[in-house]
Amino acid sequence: MTPEQNAVAAKELRRKCAIYIKGAAKRGKVKDVEFYTRLMEKYRD
């Protein structure tokens, strides 16, 4: 993938992680929240 494509994919991953984290937190899935929060941080700009 090109650097531009990587940036777009990382942005989309962060967006989807944020959505999942919100639902997981609502349902008390602490381990999922922690995992996906770390994943988002890994793919930060």
N, CA and C atoms as a LAMMPS dump frame, in Angstrom:
ITEM: TIMESTEP
0
ITEM: NUMBER OF ATOMS
135
ITEM: BOX BOUNDS ff ff ff
-5.0000000000000000e+02 5.0000000000000000e+02
-5.0000000000000000e+02 5.0000000000000000e+02
-5.0000000000000000e+02 5.0000000000000000e+02
ITEM: ATOMS id mol type element x y z
1 1 1 N 0.843 -1.183 0
2 1 2 C 0 0 0
3 1 3 C 0.886 1.243 0
4 2 1 N 0.363 2.285 -0.592
5 2 2 C 1.098 3.546 -0.597
6 2 3 C 0.997 4.198 0.784
7 3 1 N 1.893 5.14 1.07
8 3 2 C 1.796 5.844 2.361
9 3 3 C 0.431 6.516 2.556
10 4 1 N -0.133 7.047 1.495
11 4 2 C -1.459 7.679 1.586
12 4 3 C -2.531 6.646 1.94
13 5 1 N -2.465 5.493 1.306
14 5 2 C -3.427 4.425 1.6
15 5 3 C -3.271 3.939 3.042
16 6 1 N -2.031 3.838 3.511
17 6 2 C -1.788 3.446 4.903
18 6 3 C -2.414 4.441 5.866
19 7 1 N -2.274 5.724 5.563
20 7 2 C -2.838 6.762 6.431
21 7 3 C -4.362 6.671 6.469
22 8 1 N -4.971 6.454 5.315
23 8 2 C -6.435 6.337 5.242
24 8 3 C -6.9 5.096 6.004
25 9 1 N -6.2 3.987 5.83
26 9 2 C -6.571 2.748 6.521
27 9 3 C -6.426 2.905 8.037
28 10 1 N -5.365 3.552 8.481
29 10 2 C -5.155 3.763 9.916
30 10 3 C -6.247 4.656 10.491
31 11 1 N -6.625 5.681 9.745
32 11 2 C -7.696 6.581 10.204
33 11 3 C -9.013 5.824 10.345
34 12 1 N -9.314 4.989 9.377
35 12 2 C -10.558 4.203 9.418
36 12 3 C -10.528 3.188 10.561
37 13 1 N -9.377 2.578 10.781
38 13 2 C -9.235 1.639 11.896
39 13 3 C -9.496 2.343 13.225
40 14 1 N -8.922 3.528 13.387
41 14 2 C -9.144 4.285 14.624
42 14 3 C -10.615 4.641 14.795
43 15 1 N -11.271 5.013 13.704
44 15 2 C -12.693 5.364 13.762
45 15 3 C -13.525 4.159 14.201
46 16 1 N -13.255 3.016 13.609
47 16 2 C -14.015 1.807 13.943
48 16 3 C -13.706 1.32 15.36
49 17 1 N -12.462 1.455 15.778
50 17 2 C -12.109 1.088 17.155
51 17 3 C -12.882 1.951 18.14
52 18 1 N -12.973 3.242 17.854
53 18 2 C -13.686 4.153 18.756
54 18 3 C -15.143 3.74 18.904
55 19 1 N -15.76 3.348 17.807
56 19 2 C -17.154 2.891 17.842
57 19 3 C -17.265 1.627 18.689
58 20 1 N -16.363 0.68 18.456
59 20 2 C -16.401 -0.578 19.204
60 20 3 C -16.152 -0.336 20.69
61 21 1 N -15.187 0.53 20.998
62 21 2 C -14.861 0.838 22.395
63 21 3 C -16.076 1.398 23.115
64 22 1 N -16.79 2.271 22.453
65 22 2 C -17.985 2.869 23.067
66 22 3 C -18.998 1.78 23.442
67 23 1 N -19.248 0.845 22.537
68 23 2 C -20.191 -0.238 22.809
69 23 3 C -19.681 -1.203 23.868
70 24 1 N -18.391 -1.514 23.8
71 24 2 C -17.807 -2.437 24.778
72 24 3 C -17.851 -1.835 26.181
73 25 1 N -17.577 -0.553 26.285
74 25 2 C -17.622 0.114 27.592
75 25 3 C -19.042 0.099 28.14
76 26 1 N -19.994 0.32 27.272
77 26 2 C -21.406 0.319 27.673
78 26 3 C -21.807 -1.043 28.239
79 27 1 N -21.204 -2.104 27.702
80 27 2 C -21.545 -3.466 28.117
81 27 3 C -20.587 -4.035 29.166
82 28 1 N -19.662 -3.211 29.623
83 28 2 C -18.751 -3.634 30.686
84 28 3 C -17.636 -4.568 30.242
85 29 1 N -17.286 -4.559 28.976
86 29 2 C -16.222 -5.426 28.462
87 29 3 C -14.874 -4.711 28.587
88 30 1 N -14.358 -4.708 29.797
89 30 2 C -13.16 -3.942 30.128
90 30 3 C -11.952 -4.392 29.308
91 31 1 N -11.762 -5.688 29.169
92 31 2 C -10.597 -6.191 28.424
93 31 3 C -10.65 -5.766 26.959
94 32 1 N -11.829 -5.778 26.367
95 32 2 C -11.965 -5.321 24.984
96 32 3 C -11.644 -3.836 24.875
97 33 1 N -12.134 -3.056 25.82
98 33 2 C -11.857 -1.614 25.82
99 33 3 C -10.351 -1.378 25.891
100 34 1 N -9.677 -2.075 26.779
101 34 2 C -8.227 -1.915 26.926
102 34 3 C -7.496 -2.32 25.649
103 35 1 N -7.871 -3.452 25.062
104 35 2 C -7.211 -3.945 23.854
105 35 3 C -7.362 -2.96 22.698
106 36 1 N -8.585 -2.52 22.444
107 36 2 C -8.83 -1.647 21.297
108 36 3 C -8.314 -0.231 21.529
109 37 1 N -8.221 0.188 22.771
110 37 2 C -7.608 1.483 23.068
111 37 3 C -6.121 1.435 22.734
112 38 1 N -5.459 0.341 23.119
113 38 2 C -4.035 0.179 22.782
114 38 3 C -3.849 0.1 21.268
115 39 1 N -4.752 -0.589 20.582
116 39 2 C -4.662 -0.694 19.129
117 39 3 C -4.779 0.687 18.485
118 40 1 N -5.719 1.492 18.961
119 40 2 C -5.866 2.856 18.439
120 40 3 C -4.588 3.662 18.65
121 41 1 N -3.992 3.54 19.823
122 41 2 C -2.768 4.282 20.122
123 41 3 C -1.626 3.852 19.208
124 42 1 N -1.58 2.576 18.884
125 42 2 C -0.531 2.055 18.002
126 42 3 C -0.609 2.674 16.611
127 43 1 N -1.808 2.964 16.143
128 43 2 C -1.998 3.497 14.798
129 43 3 C -2.348 4.982 14.792
130 44 1 N -1.898 5.687 15.827
131 44 2 C -2.109 7.13 15.896
132 44 3 C -1.273 7.807 14.813
133 45 1 N -1.663 8.987 14.405
134 45 2 C -0.937 9.74 13.353
135 45 3 C 0.518 9.877 13.622
